[in-house]
Amino acid sequence: MSARLEADGLYKVFGRKPDQAVERLRQGTDREELRDAGTTAAVIDASFTVEPGEIFVVMGLSGSGKSTLLRMLNGLLEPTAGHVRFGGQDLTEIGERKLRDVRSKSISMVFQHFALFPHRSVRDNAAYGLEVQGVPRAERERRADEALALCGLAGWEKSWPDELSGGMQQRVGLARALATDADLLLMDESFSALDPLIRRDMQDQLLELQKTLKKTIVFITHDLNEAMRLGDRIAMMRDGRIVQIGTAQDILMRPANDYVASFTQDVDRSRVLTTAAVMETEVRGDEADCDCETATPETSFTDLCAISARVPHPVAVVDGDGELVGVVPTRRLVGFLGDEQAEPGTCDSPRDQGPEKVMARA
């Protein structure tokens, strides 16, 4: 079972008098003012919790502090201030020896540029973390082969890295992380070096694996579409600070500020939104016994549009017990696609009648 990860008030300052810089930041000093004095505040007061089995994506442009934040989570960088807790341990308080043990057994990293050993076979690359742990050869090869099979590389165990495509090499890197059976996976721009088609395949692979493995994952990316596709929740960073944490729909529909809104303006909403984001919820508790198609709150926006095109009235939204929990008039679909939300009741066409009339037609 994966463990919970907590970041509590993390700061990372490079340069002169970092502790004093943290105090100045806490008192409201601007990051640029510190930079003018020769001090760089890479991460400023970052706090969040990643629940067991969650994919938590940290999204930001170059220089936003996301990779520095990731390296504090496994102790590769010591925070200037703040705490990292994982599996009941404060990683900022334990000694270096114990921290190395935690990193070798409980935390694995998947890097952007594969980081494979060219003189080692695919199997030996996947088994490397187990070798560091001192696991006997037969056991580590068995576990490495199992991880490679999970990543779609069965039959390639004896190959060399240069015989593999870029996507296959990245799968070896993922298999190496999985072979150690670490509770926490830290993935730093892991798919950004791949071409778009292979990148999407790797995203699919990760989501499929997560259904079974349920690891705690922190995934770093600068690509908002990737963040929204992978993340159970997303942390948006700017200039060292986390400016918003929420689901993809939260960030798309309720951006915290103009900076976040500017990121989301070009996102294909049909790939992100579900029925829950667009339905009207005036009526609850009625039975949706109409013969027409219905949607659930989890129905994708694309599928919802298809259903709307096939029914002569607003789409009824039902829960797992078949009870009506909302409706989606056509104008809502058009409004969301057009980046605006029409007010309820502004159209009197048959397809835009209220929820009571939808049920009356059943």
N, C-alpha and C positions, 0 to 999 in steps of 0.2 A: 504494500500500500504506500503510495506517495505521501510525502510529508508537506507540511505548510511552510511557506517562506514568508518572512516579514522583513521589510526594510523600514527603519525608523529614523527619520530625520538625518538622512545621509548627506554629507558634504564631502567634496573632494576639491582641494585647493592646491594648485602648484605655484611655486615661487616663494618669495620671502614672507616670513612670519605668517604661515597659514592659519594658525590658531587665532591670531588677531583678526585676520581676514574673515574668518567664520563669524566672530563676534560682530564685526562691522556689517556683514551681510544680514545677520539677525536683527540688527538695529535699523536696517533699511538702506544701507549703502548700495548703490547701483553697481552691477557687475562691470560695466565699462569703466567706472571710476577706479576700481581695483586694477583693471587691466592697464590703465594709464600709469599706475604705480608699479607695474612689473609683476603683478599677481594675476593668475588665471583661475577663476572659479569654474571648474568643469561641471560639477554637480552641486546643486543648491537645494537643501532641505527636501530631499526625495523620500516620500513615505508611501508605502503601499503593502498590500498583502496578496499573496498568490495562494489560492486554495489548492488542496491536493487534487491532482488530476486536471488542473486548469491550464490552458494555453494562454499565457499573459504576454501580449505583444507590446514592446516599447518602440514607439514610432517617432522619428524626428529626422531633420535634415542633418547634413554633415556639420559637426561642431556643436550639436545640440546637447551632447553629453551622454548619449545612450550607451555607447560602447564602454565608456569609463564607468558608468553605473553598473553594467554587466560584470565588469572585472572586480568590482567591489563585492559583488554577491558571492563570489567563490574565493575571495581573499587574495586574488592576484594583485589587487591594489588595496592598500589599507586606507579606510576612510579617515579623513581629517577629523570628522565628528560623526556621531550617529552609530547605529547598531544594525547588524544583519543577524537574524535568527532563523535557524532551519532545523527541523526535526528536534526541537526542544533545546538546541544549543545556540549560544550566542557566539557566532563565528568571529566576532571582533574581540572577544575576550579570551578565547582559548589560545594555547601556545602554538608555535609554528609547527612543531612535530605533530600535534593532534590535528591541526588544520590540514596538513599534507595528507593525513590518513583519511579525513573527511572528503577531501578532493579526489582521492584515488578510489574511494569506494561508494560515495554517496552523491557526488556531483560530476557530471560529464559535460564536456564542451564539444560543440560541432562548429568548426570554423568556416569562414567564407571560402578560403582557398585550399580546401581539402586536407592539406597537411599530411599527406601520405608519404611513407618512406619508399622511395623508388626501388631500393634493393631488397624489399620484403614483398612476399606474395600477398595477394588479396587476403588470404586467410590470416597470415601473420600480422598484417596491418590491423585487421579487425580484432585480433587477439592481443594487441599491444598493451591496452590498459590492464588486462588480466595478467600479462607478464610482469608488469610493474608491481602488481599486487602480490606476486609470488605464487600464483595459481599453477599447479602442475600442468605440463604440456598437454596431456590427453584431455584434461578437463577444459583448459582454455580453448583448445581447438574445437571441441564439441560445442562449447558455448558460442564461439565465433561463427561456426557454421550455421548454428540456429539463427543467430542474428542476421547473417548474410541472407539466409533463406527468407526471413521476415522482410528484408529490404529488396527482395526480388533478384538476388544474385546467386542463387543455388546453381552450381555447375561452374562458377567462376573462381572458386576458392584457390586454385593453383595458378591463376593468371597473375601477370604483373600489372602494376598501376598504369603504365604507359600503353597497355593493350586495351584499356577501357575508355569509353567516352567520358566527357566531363560530368554528365549526369550520373553515370555509373560510379565514377570516382567519389562523387558526393554521397552516394548510397553507401560506399565503403566507410566513409567518415561517420555516417549515421549509424551503421552497424557497429562500428567500434564503440560508439557511445552507448548503444543498447546492450552490447555484450557484457559490460560491467554490471548491468542491472541497477544502475544508479537511480536514485529516487528523483533527482533533479537534473534536467537537461537545460543547458544554456546554449542558445543557438545565435551566433553573432553574424548577421547578414549571410546566413548559411546558403541561401539560394541565389544571391544577387549576382554571382559570377556566371550563372547559367543563362543560356538563351531562353526566350519567353516560353516556348513549348515545353522544354525540359524542366524549366522552373515550375510550371503549372503541374507537371507530372510529379515533381518532388513534393509540392504542396498537397496533392492528392494522396501521395504515399504517407506523408506525415499524419494527415487527418485519419486515414484508414488505420494506421498503426495505433494512433491514440485511442481509437474505439476499444481496442483490446488492452493496451498497455497502461493507459490512464496515468501517464507520468505527469509530474509537475514540470511545466515547460515555460521558460522565459525566452522569447523570440525577439531578436532585434532586427528592425528593418527600416529603410527610408521610403518604402513603397506602400502607400496608403491602401491600394487595392489588395496587396498581399496581407497587410495588417487586418483588413476587414474580412478577408476570406479565412484567415487562420485563427484569429483571436477570439477567445471567449470574452475577454475584455482587452481594451487597448489603453495604454498610457501615452498621451501626446506630450512630447518634450520640446521646449524652446529655450535656448540660451541657458541651459543647465537646469532648468526648472520643469517639473511636471505641471502642465497647464490644464489637463483634463484627463480623467480616467472614466471609462464607461464602455458599454458594449458598442459594437459597430453602429447599431441603430441609434443609441444615445448620442454618439458623436455626430452622426449624419443629421439627425433631426433636431438635436439640441446642442449645437456647438457652444462651448463656454465663452468664446470671444471671437473677434474678427480673424485672428490668426488661424484658429481651428476651422472657421467657416471657409476661409480661403482655400484650405486643403480639400475640403469636401465638395466644392462647387462643381468639379468636373467628374465626380464619381458617378458611375453607372448605378443609379439607385435600384434598378430592377435586380441587380445581383446581390444587393445587401438587404433590402427591406423584406419583411414578412408581412402577412396579413395583420398581425397584431399592431403594427405601426400605423396602419391606415384605416382600420375599421372604426365605425361609430358604435358606441356601447350603450345606447339609450335603453335598450330592452334586455333583460336577463330572465332566465328561468322558464321561458316558453319552450315547448317541444318543436323542433324543426322537422316536421314530418312531410315536408314538400318533396315531391318526386324529383325536383331539379337538383343539380349538383350543388354541393356546399363546400365551403373551405374550413380549415381549422386555423387557429391563431399562428401555427407554425408553417402554413402553406407559403411557399415562396411567392414573391411579387409577380414573377413571370407566369407561374401557374395560375395565380389569382386572375391575372389579365385574361388568360385563356378561358377560365371558367366564366368570367364576366361576359365574354363574347358569345357564350353559348346559352346563357339564361336570359329571359325577357324582363328581369327585374334586378334590383340590388342583390348581390351575393350574400346569402346567409352564412354566418360563421358559427360553427358549433364546436363544443368541447368534446372530450372523449366519451361523455355520457349521452351525446346527442342533444344537449341543451343549447339553446340559442344564447350566444354571448355577444353578438354584434352583427352588423351588416356593413357592406361596402358598396355604396352607390358608385356609379360610373364616374361621376364628377370628381370623386375622391381620387380615383386612379389617375385621371387626367391631371388633376391638380398636383399630385405628388410627382408625376413624371415631368411636369412643367416647373417644378421647384416652387410651388405655391400651394397653399391649402385653402380650398374653397370652404366657405361657411356652410354648415348644414342648412338644408331647407331652401336653397336658392334656385332650385330647378323643380318644375312640376311635371316633367316627363314621366311616363310609366316606369322607366328603368330607375328613376330617382325617387320613387315613393318611399315613405318611411318604413321602419322595421315591422310596425304593426300590420301594414298593408302587405308586406312580403308574406307574413304568416297567414294573412287572410286569404291569399291566393293559393295556399297549400291545399 
